[in-house]
Amino acid sequence: MTTDFQLLDYVIFIAYAILILGVGLWVSRDKKGHEKNAEDYFLASKSLPWWAIGASLIAANISAEQFIGMSGSGFALGLAIASYEWMAALTLIIVGKYFLPIFIEKGLYTIPEFVEKRFSTNLKTILAVFWIGLYVFVNLASVLYLGSLALETIMGVPMIYGVIGLALFAAAYSLYGGLSAVAWTDVIQVIFLVLGGLVTTYLALNTVSGGEGVIEGIKTVYDAAPDRFAMILDESNPEFQNLPGIGVLVGGLWVANLYYWGFNQYIIQRTLAAKSLKESQKGILLAAFLKLIIPVIVVVPGIAAYVMVNDPEIMASLGEAGQLNMPTSDQADKAYPWLLQFLPTGMKGIAFAALAAAIVSSLASMLNSTSTIFTMDIYKQYINKNASDKATVNTGRISAGVALVIACIMAPLLGGIDQAFQFIQEYTGIVSPGILAVFMLGLFWKKTTNKAAIIGALASIPIAILFKATTMPWMDQMGLTAVLTMVVIIITSLIQRKGKDDEKGIEITKELFKTSPLFNIGAFTVMLILVALYALFW
């Protein structure tokens, strides 16, 4: 389906693209008499304020799979999919209070660098190679593929042109400017992302209510499909295997969230670039509050589309356009692109810019983090230990470029969107519990040894594969894999060290985790809102 873009829509989108490139290149410029060093390029000179960190965290996180995939899930199963977003808000608070103080105190550039300081160079290298492979072949390739698929569906842009266009757009400022360019443009991307999402939500709810506004729209949607507002699914629900009831709150979703928000380089890197720990924690707090509203812009439109499609009166009012590329229970991911065609002129340009912002900001973040890990953990470790700042920055740019070329080749090969998304879920779901177990015990249990960490990480793979053979929901599989991996690490550590602390164990003190009154009040507010949301939609 090719939506009817008017001149104003194109003008808005082109203005957005020029603004992003202009700001990216402006903040990337070298200051007079100062050549970029490693800290400038990879950690934005450790100068990011809290609001830039918070905005950048959300921009890096939200991509095509949220706009397209989560709207599709909203259409297919309802608000329950919002647990991914709302549980992430609580996870961010935990990361800000308990993980960041250790990472920042150790002056890290990369997450693998922490592994070296806590365990060994060998384990660091294994994880660095794994993460580079994951970012290039899974994350970058899938964002390019799903983003291009969205452009093809909405505007009729052929897949290959979409892949190349998105890649060049992200590369234009991120390769030259590094994290500074990525983070500062993300502030603008988030404005487009939220504004465009709210416009689509408003249109959907206003249409459902027959032009009587958002509040009436929410009432109409709730009355028409109350089953779509259940947060905790029971076993009779066809989607129970994906969102296993109470297991969502106490099971494997914690594994996915803690792994993603706490130990994922392209997420955590912007928090390491803060002016100070307090500034970083304020940024985390902003991201947590933004996470609470994300379901409004990515899930609610899908639920509204479900009500529209099943209401003959609304469908009749939409005319022939309503039949074009209409979402169904088998093709739920068409919900968001289907809604966009009904936006008025000008609003289409803003919504399209929002989708592009989501895709490009994620691409830029992944590129920057891939190059950071390769440069700091591979190049400086094994290829050129005494590399100058100029050589380090150039290597970062070249490695990001190579990663992007490989991802562009891989993206069209991913096949259908369902297979691509399943591929991401299955692959990360097998490895993330083991990595999470290694990090959690490495951070908070001084007796954890290097040998035990390696054995645990390796053992987690066959444990995860064994669970895959069962009919247990995959979230429960992840939770149990993480617990069993921790048991393996604990037993091995106790046998090896006979209960003594490991010499690289981290000294944990109360002072280390002391947070400001602002952070404490904000964290408590986030938790109160979450309790209210789950009580309301249980």
Number of C-alpha atoms within 10 A of each C-alpha: 15 15 18 15 15 13 11 14 21 18 13 18 20 14 13 21 15 11 14 25 18 14 16 25 17 13 19 24 13 12 9 6 5 7 11 21 17 22 17 21 27 30 26 28 17 19 17 24 17 24 18 22 31 27 24 28 31 26 31 26 17 21 26 25 21 21 29 24 24 28 31 31 24 29 30 23 27 25 25 22 22 23 19 18 19 24 20 23 26 23 20 25 23 17 18 25 20 17 19 23 20 19 20 17 11 12 12 17 24 25 23 26 23 22 22 17 15 23 24 19 17 13 18 21 21 12 19 23 15 12 22 20 14 17 20 24 20 22 21 26 28 28 25 31 29 27 28 28 24 27 24 18 19 22 17 15 16 13 21 17 13 21 25 16 14 23 23 15 18 24 22 16 25 29 25 21 26 32 31 27 27 34 30 21 28 31 22 20 29 24 15 22 29 21 18 23 23 19 17 24 25 21 23 29 28 19 21 25 20 14 13 12 16 18 13 16 23 18 14 18 23 16 11 16 15 13 13 22 20 17 24 21 23 14 12 7 12 11 17 16 16 15 28 22 19 12 18 21 14 13 18 25 22 22 25 22 21 22 21 20 21 23 23 16 24 26 22 23 25 28 30 27 29 25 16 16 22 18 19 26 27 23 27 32 27 22 24 26 20 20 23 21 15 22 24 18 23 28 28 28 29 35 27 31 30 26 24 23 18 13 13 11 12 17 16 11 12 14 10 9 15 19 13 13 16 18 24 17 13 8 14 23 27 24 30 28 25 22 22 20 20 19 19 14 16 18 20 26 26 24 25 26 25 25 26 26 30 29 31 28 30 29 29 32 29 26 32 30 28 25 25 32 27 22 27 22 23 17 18 17 15 11 10 13 11 10 14 13 16 13 16 22 26 18 20 28 23 15 22 27 19 14 21 27 15 14 24 23 14 18 26 19 12 18 10 12 16 12 11 19 16 10 15 14 13 12 12 16 22 22 20 25 31 31 22 24 26 26 21 17 18 24 21 15 17 20 24 33 27 22 16 23 28 19 16 25 24 15 17 25 18 12 20 25 14 12 18 16 8 10 9 13 18 23 23 21 23 27 21 19 30 26 16 19 26 24 14 19 27 21 15 19 23 16 11 16 13 11 14 13 16 19 12 17 19 18 11 13 8 6 8 14 15 13 16 12 9 13 21 15 11 18 22 14 13 21 17 11 14 17 11 12 14 14 10 11 14 12
